[in-house]
């Protein structure tokens, strides 16, 4: 965790994901369209989520970077996986989903989200205009399944 010059809390994970050259190229194009900011420049990162939570980025070397303006980012595996899933939805770059772990043989479907990765409270979640929406499932972090070998509450922050 670091603080930038303005005092913002920047939370950076360890290297979690291996980005292919093709994915990096697609992300660079998206970054050019959206314009750079100080985090994208400092970490060679790409915006995954511009709001309704901490600004979230994926660096070219496979780290998740959170611009934590009072959101209380802890830096867990669940938060990192959720960042990838939300980034897939918000950027439209479907290859991001391939960064998430593949389902393991011993995994079980997530009952909370009916194995979709998204929690919609039985259709009860809506915005102010009444449009339905869903959140990344808090039980499986968007995977659609759970496995004893993947502990979603584990920290993904580098030691020290």
Beta strands, then each sheet from edge to edge (+ up, - down):
strand 1: 2-3
strand 2: 9-12
strand 3: 45-49
strand 4: 55-59
strand 5: 64-68
strand 6: 108-109
strand 7: 118-119
strand 8: 135-136
strand 9: 145-146
sheet 1: 1+ 2- 5+ 4- 3+
sheet 2: 6+ 9-
sheet 3: 7+ 8-
end
